[in-house]
Amino acid sequence: MKYSIVNNVKHPPFKGGVGICACCGNETVAKCGNFKVHHWAHKSRKHCDPWWENEGEWHRLWKSYFPVESQEIIFKQPETNEKHIADVYIKQTVIEFQSYSIKEDEARIRESFYNNMVWVVDGCKSEFDKIYFHQSVYTPHTDDVYLRKLRWVGRGKILAKWSKSTKPVFIDFGTDLVWHLLQFDPKTKHGLVKAIPKEDFVNSFGGKYT
């Protein structure tokens, strides 16, 4: 986690820090080593969010584009008391940043739980996906220069996997653009994507791209 509650204030980790998890209310300790991203860790995660994942530099950078008060927001299902921590909640929309692989059933459950949400996916986790993607896109005959047709090459599965999402998916291949996955047929490997400058994407949700 990027934040814990210290003296009733949302606080980033600091050496020797002890806080309280806003989700489960259990004690957290700050981890500020030299190799991993500084973070808060539970002494025990038994009663906290089962959707929790380690966060790397990519994940943290994306979070940093949005106001602190919109990061790591707790959502609760009243009927079951189920609670989860959304990466960002802003303009009545949850933004989930997904760097690690996620099972399809869990992705669909998250989409149902948060309802109004979008995914931002790290397209550089696989060594070749970025290369495959840029070999696959070409410009269709349209006035919209950001709209691209593609025919996927190579063995990467990133587009096939995320084509099953019920919510908008934006893939970050490590440039100043994110690519909105509009459609993709895993059988023919043909699809349609739209390039969006990261600054425009972030600004559209009230963040600040720096």
Secondary structure, DSSP 4 states (H G I P E B T S, - for coil): ---EEETTEEE---TT-EEE-TTT--EEEEE--SSSPPEEEES--TTS-TT-----HHHHHHHHTS-GGGEEEEEEETTTTEEEEEEEEETTEEEEEE-S---HHHHHHHHHHH-SEEEEEETTSSTTHHHHHHHHEE--SSS-TTEEEEE--SS--HHHHHTT-SS-EEEE-SSSEEEEEEEEETTTTEEEEEEEEHHHHHHHTT----
